[in-house]
Amino acid sequence: MRILIADFIVLNIISLVISALGSLLEREPLNTFVLVTFLLSGIVLIFGGYLGFFVSSASYSKLFAYLRLRREAKGEEQKKEVKEKPEKRGLRMVALGVLLFVESLALTLLMI
């Protein structure tokens, strides 16, 4: 959950920086912020869908199983690190995209 909030804050900071640069180009900062947030939500949703769908497919897991078997055959010791599964990473990215989308919609409704 902390990673999701941190990603949300980072993307909002990116949107604020771009809207500040837009205000230097004589654009209205709030409109630029909403537009950039909306575009970032689309990019994050597409990327999250890619991670959740393609990365978690059967062929992807078979490829990693094959690579793991090859690595074990060479005698390398595997590190016992806890890594985030690609499915969870994809779900986190989709949730982040939805949060950004809802934020951009809420700001748009406030502007009307």
C-alpha positions in Angstrom: 0.0 0.0 0.0 2.9 2.3 0.8 4.4 1.7 -2.7 1.0 2.7 -4.3 0.8 5.9 -2.3 4.5 6.7 -3.1 3.9 6.1 -6.8 0.7 8.3 -6.7 2.7 11.1 -5.0 5.5 10.9 -7.5 3.1 11.0 -10.5 1.3 14.0 -9.0 4.7 15.8 -8.5 5.5 15.0 -12.2 2.1 16.5 -13.2 2.8 19.6 -11.0 6.2 20.1 -12.6 4.8 19.8 -16.1 1.9 22.2 -15.3 4.4 24.7 -13.8 6.4 24.5 -17.0 3.1 25.0 -18.9 2.4 28.1 -16.9 5.7 29.5 -18.1 4.4 29.0 -21.6 1.3 31.0 -20.7 -1.0 28.0 -20.2 -3.5 27.8 -17.3 -1.8 25.6 -14.7 -5.0 23.8 -13.5 -6.0 22.8 -17.0 -2.5 21.6 -17.7 -2.4 19.6 -14.5 -5.7 17.9 -15.3 -4.6 17.1 -18.8 -1.2 15.7 -17.7 -2.9 13.7 -14.9 -5.4 12.2 -17.4 -2.6 11.3 -19.9 -0.5 9.8 -17.2 -3.4 7.7 -16.0 -3.9 6.3 -19.5 -0.2 5.5 -19.8 -0.1 3.8 -16.4 -3.3 1.8 -17.1 -1.9 0.6 -20.4 1.4 -0.4 -18.7 -0.4 -2.0 -15.8 -2.6 -4.0 -18.2 0.5 -5.1 -20.1 2.2 -6.3 -16.8 -1.0 -8.0 -15.6 -1.9 -9.7 -18.8 1.2 -10.6 -20.8 3.7 -11.0 -18.0 1.4 -13.4 -16.1 0.6 -15.5 -19.1 1.5 -19.2 -19.2 4.3 -18.8 -21.7 6.0 -16.2 -19.6 6.0 -18.4 -16.5 7.2 -21.4 -18.6 10.1 -19.3 -19.9 11.1 -18.3 -16.4 10.8 -21.9 -15.2 13.1 -22.9 -18.1 15.6 -20.2 -17.2 15.6 -21.2 -13.6 16.3 -24.8 -14.5 19.2 -23.8 -16.6 20.6 -21.6 -13.9 20.3 -24.5 -11.4 22.1 -26.8 -13.8 25.0 -24.4 -13.8 25.2 -24.7 -10.0 24.5 -21.1 -9.1 22.8 -20.6 -5.8 19.6 -18.8 -5.9 19.2 -15.8 -3.7 16.3 -16.1 -1.2 14.9 -12.6 -1.8 11.2 -11.8 -1.7 10.3 -10.3 -5.0 7.0 -8.8 -6.0 5.2 -11.1 -8.5 4.5 -9.5 -11.9 0.7 -10.1 -11.4 0.8 -8.0 -8.2 2.9 -5.3 -9.9 0.4 -5.2 -12.7 -2.5 -4.9 -10.3 -0.7 -2.1 -8.5 -0.2 -0.2 -11.7 -3.8 -0.6 -12.7 -4.9 0.6 -9.3 -2.6 3.6 -9.7 -4.0 4.4 -13.1 -7.5 4.2 -11.7 -6.6 6.6 -8.9 -5.1 9.1 -11.3 -8.1 8.8 -13.6 -10.5 9.5 -10.7 -8.4 12.4 -9.6 -8.4 13.9 -13.0 -12.2 13.4 -13.3 -12.8 15.0 -9.8 -10.7 18.0 -10.7 -12.5 18.4 -14.0 -15.8 18.4 -12.3 -14.6 21.0 -9.8 -13.5 23.2 -12.7 -16.9 23.2 -14.3 
